[in-house]
Amino acid sequence: MKTKSFLLLCLFFGIGLTQLSAQTLQKGNLVALHVFSIKPNPDITLNQYMDVFKNKWVPKFEESFPGLKLFVLKGNRGEYENGIGLLIIFDSIETRDKYWPKMDETSELGQQCMEKLTPINQELNKLGTWSSVRTDWMVE
């Protein structure tokens, strides 16, 4: 019984380490940081907007664009205190470039991926609008 428990514990520990390592930045990753300006419609709160953004838009975006991971950020202190940000981690610059080869230019593949977001984008558009400023950073 002790042997089975030990092996099961080792299995869970190994799976946990695998998941943990998948969350770390590595040399060659590309990180995009977006700072958002969100304007919810008058009858919508920022929390309602963010609920759809975090729980529907982000997972659908990750599903539609293989090779990247998104994290929603909330400013804690400083110039963007209480602001909203989005951290996008690409596995490589090549992954970013196959979707967005140049700043403000979406490739044909990127457009096909964006089409998968049409229903959730329409849902967000009913709740308000957003814009962002962004910079892409290479992990060295």
C-alpha positions as CSV (number, residue, x, y, z in Angstrom):
1,M,0.0,0.0,0.0
2,K,2.9,2.4,0.9
3,T,4.5,1.7,-2.4
4,K,1.4,2.5,-4.4
5,S,0.8,5.7,-2.5
6,F,4.5,6.7,-3.0
7,L,4.2,6.0,-6.8
8,L,1.0,7.9,-7.0
9,L,2.6,10.9,-5.1
10,C,5.6,10.8,-7.5
11,L,3.2,10.8,-10.5
12,F,1.3,13.8,-9.2
13,F,4.6,15.6,-8.3
14,G,6.0,14.9,-11.8
15,I,2.9,16.2,-13.5
16,G,3.0,19.3,-11.3
17,L,6.7,20.0,-12.2
18,T,5.8,19.6,-15.9
19,Q,3.0,22.2,-15.6
20,L,5.2,24.5,-13.6
21,S,8.0,24.5,-16.2
22,A,5.5,25.3,-18.9
23,Q,4.7,28.6,-17.2
24,T,8.3,29.9,-17.1
25,L,9.8,32.2,-19.6
26,Q,12.7,30.9,-21.6
27,K,15.3,32.5,-23.8
28,G,13.8,33.0,-27.3
29,N,10.3,33.5,-26.1
30,L,8.6,36.7,-27.2
31,V,6.5,38.6,-24.7
32,A,3.9,41.2,-25.8
33,L,2.6,43.6,-23.2
34,H,-0.7,45.4,-23.9
35,V,-2.0,48.2,-21.7
36,F,-5.8,48.6,-22.2
37,S,-8.3,51.5,-22.2
38,I,-11.7,49.9,-21.7
39,K,-14.9,51.8,-22.1
40,P,-17.9,49.7,-21.0
41,N,-21.3,50.8,-22.3
42,P,-23.3,52.9,-19.9
43,D,-25.4,49.9,-18.6
44,I,-22.3,47.6,-18.2
45,T,-19.8,47.6,-15.4
46,L,-16.1,47.1,-15.9
47,N,-16.4,43.9,-13.9
48,Q,-19.1,42.5,-16.3
49,Y,-16.9,43.4,-19.3
50,M,-13.8,41.8,-17.7
51,D,-15.7,38.6,-16.8
52,V,-16.5,38.0,-20.5
53,F,-13.0,39.1,-21.5
54,K,-11.2,36.8,-19.0
55,N,-13.5,33.8,-19.1
56,K,-14.5,33.7,-22.7
57,W,-12.3,35.8,-25.0
58,V,-8.9,34.8,-23.5
59,P,-9.5,31.0,-23.7
60,K,-10.9,31.3,-27.2
61,F,-8.0,33.4,-28.3
62,E,-5.5,30.9,-26.9
63,E,-7.4,28.1,-28.6
64,S,-7.4,29.9,-31.9
65,F,-3.7,30.9,-31.9
66,P,-1.5,27.9,-31.1
67,G,1.9,28.8,-29.7
68,L,0.9,31.5,-27.3
69,K,-0.4,32.0,-23.8
70,L,-2.3,35.0,-22.4
71,F,-2.4,36.4,-18.9
72,V,-4.8,39.2,-17.8
73,L,-3.1,41.8,-15.6
74,K,-4.4,44.4,-13.2
75,G,-2.2,47.3,-12.2
76,N,-1.2,47.2,-8.6
77,R,0.8,50.4,-8.2
78,G,2.4,53.1,-10.3
79,E,1.3,54.8,-13.5
80,Y,-1.2,52.1,-14.4
81,E,-2.5,51.4,-10.9
82,N,-5.9,49.7,-11.3
83,G,-5.3,49.5,-15.1
84,I,-5.9,46.4,-17.2
85,G,-3.1,44.8,-19.1
86,L,-2.6,41.7,-21.2
87,L,0.6,39.7,-21.2
88,I,1.0,37.4,-24.3
89,I,3.8,34.9,-24.2
90,F,4.7,33.5,-27.6
91,D,6.9,30.4,-27.8
92,S,9.1,32.2,-30.4
93,I,9.3,35.2,-32.6
94,E,8.5,33.0,-35.5
95,T,5.2,32.1,-33.9
96,R,4.3,35.8,-33.5
97,D,5.4,36.5,-37.1
98,K,3.3,33.8,-38.7
99,Y,0.2,35.6,-37.3
100,W,1.5,39.2,-37.3
101,P,4.5,39.6,-39.7
102,K,4.7,43.3,-39.1
103,M,3.3,45.8,-36.6
104,D,-0.5,46.3,-37.3
105,E,-0.4,43.7,-40.1
106,T,-2.2,40.4,-39.8
107,S,-1.2,37.4,-42.0
108,E,-3.7,35.3,-43.9
109,L,-3.3,32.6,-41.2
110,G,-3.8,35.3,-38.5
111,Q,-7.0,36.4,-40.2
112,Q,-8.3,32.9,-40.3
113,C,-7.6,32.5,-36.6
114,M,-9.3,35.9,-35.9
115,E,-12.4,34.7,-37.7
116,K,-12.8,32.0,-35.0
117,L,-13.1,34.9,-32.5
118,T,-16.0,36.6,-34.4
119,P,-18.8,35.4,-32.0
120,I,-17.0,36.4,-28.8
121,N,-15.8,39.7,-30.4
122,Q,-19.4,40.5,-31.2
123,E,-20.4,39.7,-27.6
124,L,-17.7,42.0,-26.3
125,N,-18.7,44.8,-28.7
126,K,-22.2,44.7,-27.2
127,L,-20.6,45.4,-23.8
128,G,-18.2,48.2,-24.7
129,T,-15.0,49.0,-26.6
130,W,-11.3,48.7,-25.9
131,S,-8.0,49.9,-27.3
132,S,-4.5,49.2,-26.3
133,V,-0.9,50.3,-26.6
134,R,1.7,47.6,-26.9
135,T,5.3,46.6,-27.1
136,D,6.8,43.2,-27.9
137,W,9.8,42.1,-25.9
138,M,12.3,39.3,-26.6
139,V,13.4,37.2,-23.7
140,E,17.3,37.2,-23.7
